Amino acid sequence: MQQQFQPAFQTASYTASRHKVLRNTYGLLGLSMIPTVIGAAVGSSMSFAFLAASPLMGSLAIMAVFYGLVFAIQANRNNALGVPLMLGFTFLMGVLLGPLLQYALKFSNGSQLIMVAGGATAAVFAVMAGIATTTKRDLSGLGKFLTVGAIVLMVAVVANLFLQLPAMQLAIAAAFALFSSLMILWEVKNVVDGGETSYISAALGIYISIYNLFTSLLQLLLAFAGDRD
């Protein structure tokens, strides 16, 4: 009898552990939005003249800081230092929204488009997270597709740092919107299936996808629905 109950107990314990990781992931994601909003408010009033003077070097410096912080968070994904590093990272990401928000606010309907992009991002996240937590399908194969997609997008982003083509930038934004939506689906599903056991690492990955989705949608909205009058 004891042997019969043991597997059931282990399964219940494993399920409870995965639910705890998912719950903590959502909690840290929600908390991360606070420094993001504060950072965005700071960035909206900052001067980013150094980026205009040297867009290539500025972009490379930002990427270096970005990947440096991501590495630091991942290195502390299982200890208490990971949370303040995550919050510092999200504050910086909020600050880096400054140039895009400043550009958006030059449009007469810019503030409305920012809210639409935010609402659309929240809706996509809710749908993708809902699918990930309810579907019984194995989405592990999606990871390989996303890996290839990430490489292609990175090459395109670096190439456009030199080419500076507006049409290519819009194509990259559209691709990032789709890619980020699928990343949210895959990342949440990975937590649900027990593939990711660190809520800090999970929150980081999902946050970056949400961030990229928001910025991509806002760029597309500004390009096709922005009113300069």
Disulfide bonds with the S-S distance in Angstrom:
none
